[in-house]
């Protein structure tokens, strides 16, 4: 249950950066695969919806898809495009992801996007995120954080990422994370799929989920950061009824609200890599 619907598929984005037809075909296959229970939404920019529609019509006759669309420069235009797309009933865009760097930006997003769309607001971490998280919560929106990229300097410090998670937990603001979360646990990995790719320390999606659980359970900021920095699979105890880290135990009863009220999902350009790594670690 910890990972049910957790992986938003972002195959269009680096480092995978697949063409639309391949990404659509992959998502259709994952929806019908053994681990479909872990699959979340298909991620696509609003600016590429026409391209998506063409690939969807030609490559997929699956049941209703749920899509999260990334906003561009004009929110009003993007919202209109989304509603026109939904009227064609090929798939359902029920989520929008935008960016804001000030509390005024957050208010603009809130006023421009109808409440029928679940809206995530990506915010920067170079300053204290608490005021922006509070503004997002007051506006009835959700927060989004970027946890990495294809260069080592794209990864926020564990302290800054911890501040974001801690602020979301304290304010009761649901969030999603994206970028650099292909693997379960923090470690040194290749930053791209190129043969000569540089390496860097990347966060794990389990680190983010456990850190969120610690924060939601009333843990300290220091414990949240320590959870983000955990690198040992031996520190995790997993069975059919719970997952544990240090003194924290997350059973089915606590995981459900953790995932539905705080740590909603994470974006990954690969679906197979997270699943494969979990199997390799004996956690799946």
C-alpha positions in Angstrom: 0.0 0.0 0.0 3.0 2.3 0.5 3.5 2.6 -3.2 0.0 2.1 -4.5 -0.5 4.5 -7.4 2.7 6.3 -6.4 4.8 6.4 -9.6 3.7 9.1 -12.0 5.2 8.2 -15.4 7.3 11.0 -16.9 8.9 9.1 -19.7 8.8 12.2 -21.9 11.4 13.9 -19.6 15.1 13.5 -19.1 17.0 11.4 -18.7 14.8 9.0 -20.6 13.3 11.7 -22.8 11.3 9.3 -25.0 9.3 10.3 -28.0 5.6 10.5 -27.5 4.6 7.3 -29.2 7.1 5.3 -27.2 6.0 6.9 -23.9 2.3 6.3 -24.6 3.0 2.7 -25.6 5.0 2.1 -22.4 2.3 3.5 -20.2 -0.3 1.4 -21.9 1.8 -1.7 -21.2 2.4 -0.8 -17.6 -1.3 -0.3 -17.1 -1.8 -3.9 -18.1 1.3 -5.3 -16.4 2.0 -7.1 -13.1 2.8 -3.9 -11.2 0.0 -1.7 -12.5 -1.0 -1.2 -8.9 2.1 1.1 -8.4 1.4 3.2 -11.5 0.1 6.8 -11.2 -0.7 9.3 -13.8 0.8 9.9 -17.2 2.7 13.3 -17.2 2.5 15.5 -20.3 3.0 19.2 -20.9 -0.2 21.1 -22.0 1.8 22.3 -25.0 2.2 18.6 -26.2 -1.5 17.5 -25.8 -2.1 17.5 -29.6 0.9 15.2 -30.0 -0.3 13.1 -27.1 -3.8 12.8 -28.6 -2.4 11.6 -32.0 -0.2 9.0 -30.2 -3.0 7.9 -27.9 -5.5 7.4 -30.8 -3.0 5.4 -32.9 -1.4 3.3 -30.1 -3.8 2.8 -27.3 -7.4 1.6 -26.9 -7.0 1.2 -23.2 -9.6 2.1 -20.6 -9.8 5.7 -19.3 -6.4 7.2 -18.5 -5.8 9.8 -15.9 -3.3 12.5 -16.9 -1.4 15.3 -15.1 -0.7 18.2 -17.4 2.2 20.6 -16.9 1.3 24.3 -17.3 3.2 26.7 -19.5 3.4 30.5 -19.6 -0.4 31.2 -19.9 -2.5 29.5 -17.3 -5.8 30.8 -18.7 -5.0 29.4 -22.1 -3.8 26.1 -20.7 -7.0 25.6 -18.7 -9.0 26.2 -21.8 -6.9 23.7 -23.7 -7.4 21.1 -20.9 -11.2 21.5 -20.8 -11.4 21.2 -24.6 -9.2 18.1 -24.5 -11.4 16.5 -21.8 -14.6 17.2 -23.8 -13.2 14.8 -26.5 -13.3 12.0 -23.9 -10.1 10.2 -25.0 -8.5 10.5 -21.6 -9.0 12.6 -18.5 -6.8 15.4 -17.4 -7.7 15.8 -13.7 -4.4 17.3 -12.4 -2.4 20.4 -13.3 1.1 21.2 -12.3 2.3 24.8 -12.3 5.3 26.7 -10.9 5.4 29.6 -8.4 8.2 31.4 -6.7 6.2 34.0 -4.6 3.1 34.0 -2.6 1.5 36.3 -5.2 2.3 33.7 -7.9 0.5 31.1 -5.7 -2.6 33.3 -5.5 -2.5 33.8 -9.3 -2.5 30.0 -9.8 -5.3 29.5 -7.4 -7.5 32.1 -9.1 -6.8 30.9 -12.6 -7.3 27.2 -12.2 -10.8 25.8 -11.4 -11.1 23.6 -8.3 -12.2 20.7 -10.5 -8.5 20.3 -11.3 -6.2 19.0 -8.6 -3.4 21.6 -8.7 0.2 21.1 -7.7 2.5 24.2 -7.3 6.2 23.6 -7.7 8.3 25.9 -5.5 12.0 26.5 -5.2 14.0 25.4 -2.3 16.9 27.9 -2.2 15.0 29.9 0.5 12.8 28.8 3.4 9.8 27.1 1.7 7.5 27.5 4.7 5.7 30.8 3.5 5.0 29.3 0.1 3.8 26.1 1.5 1.5 28.0 3.8 0.2 30.0 0.9 -0.4 26.9 -1.1 -2.3 25.3 1.8 -4.5 28.4 2.3 -5.3 28.4 -1.4 -6.5 24.8 -1.3 -3.7 23.7 -3.6 -1.0 21.1 -3.3 2.8 21.5 -3.3 5.4 20.0 -5.6 9.2 19.7 -5.1 12.0 19.0 -7.5 14.4 16.6 -5.9 17.1 16.3 -8.6 17.9 16.3 -12.3 20.6 15.3 -14.8 23.3 17.4 -13.1 24.7 17.2 -9.6 23.8 20.8 -8.8 20.1 20.1 -9.5 19.8 18.2 -6.3 18.7 20.2 -3.2 20.5 19.7 0.1 18.9 17.2 2.4 18.3 20.1 4.8 16.4 22.1 2.2 14.4 19.1 1.1 13.7 18.3 4.7 12.4 21.8 5.3 9.9 21.4 2.5 8.6 18.0 3.8 8.5 19.2 7.3 6.6 22.4 6.3 4.1 20.4 4.3 3.5 18.0 7.2 3.0 20.8 9.7 0.7 22.8 7.4 -1.2 19.7 6.3 -0.3 20.3 2.6 -0.2 17.3 0.3 2.8 17.2 -2.0 4.4 15.3 -4.8 8.1 15.0 -5.7 9.8 14.7 -9.1 13.1 14.3 -10.8 16.0 12.1 -9.6 13.8 9.6 -7.9 14.4 6.5 -10.0 15.8 4.4 -7.1 14.4 3.3 -3.7 17.3 4.5 -1.5 19.8 7.4 -1.5 23.1 6.4 -3.0 25.5 7.4 -5.8 24.0 6.6 -9.2 24.6 7.6 -12.8 22.7 10.9 -13.5 21.7 10.0 -17.1 21.5 6.8 -19.2 24.5 7.8 -21.4 27.5 5.4 -21.2 29.8 8.2 -20.1 27.3 9.7 -17.6 28.6 11.5 -14.5 27.5 10.2 -11.2 26.0 11.9 -8.2 24.2 11.2 -4.9 20.5 10.9 -5.6 17.6 10.7 -3.2 15.5 7.5 -3.0 11.7 7.6 -3.3 11.6 5.5 -0.1 13.6 8.1 1.7 11.1 10.8 0.7 8.1 8.6 1.7 9.7 7.6 5.1 10.7 11.2 5.8 7.2 12.3 5.2 5.9 9.5 7.5 8.4 10.7 10.2 7.3 14.3 9.8 3.6 13.3 9.9 4.2 11.2 13.0 5.5 14.2 14.9 9.2 13.5 14.4 11.8 16.2 14.6 13.3 18.1 11.7 16.6 16.4 12.4 14.9 13.0 12.1 13.3 14.0 8.8 16.7 15.0 7.4 18.2 11.7 8.7 15.5 9.7 6.9 16.3 11.5 3.7 20.0 10.6 4.1 19.4 6.9 4.9 21.4 4.7 2.5 21.1 1.2 4.1 18.4 -1.2 3.0 19.1 -3.1 6.3 17.7 -0.1 8.2 14.3 -0.8 6.7 12.2 -3.7 7.9 9.4 -4.6 5.5 6.7 -7.3 5.8 3.2 -7.7 4.6 1.7 -5.5 7.3 4.2 -2.7 7.9 7.4 -0.9 7.0 9.7 0.3 9.8 12.7 2.6 10.1 14.4 3.1 13.4 11.7 3.6 16.0 9.0 4.5 13.4 6.5 1.9 12.3 4.1 2.5 9.5 1.3 -0.1 9.3 -1.5 -0.3 6.8 -3.6 2.0 9.0 -1.0 4.8 9.0 0.2 4.4 5.4 -3.2 5.1 3.9 -3.5 8.6 5.3 0.2 9.3 4.7 -0.3 8.6 1.0 -3.7 10.2 0.7 -3.1 13.3 2.8 0.7 14.1 2.5 3.1 12.2 0.3 0.9 11.7 -2.8 3.2 10.5 -5.6 6.6 10.9 -7.2 7.5 11.4 -10.9 9.9 9.2 -12.6 10.9 8.9 -16.3 11.2 5.2 -15.7 8.6 2.8 -14.3 10.7 -0.3 -14.7 13.7 1.0 -12.8 12.0 1.7 -9.5 10.2 -1.7 -9.6 13.4 -3.5 -10.6 15.4 -1.9 -7.8 12.8 -2.9 -5.2 13.0 -6.5 -6.4 16.8 -6.4 -6.2 16.7 -5.1 -2.6 14.2 -7.8 -1.7 11.6 -5.2 -0.8 9.1 -6.3 -3.5 
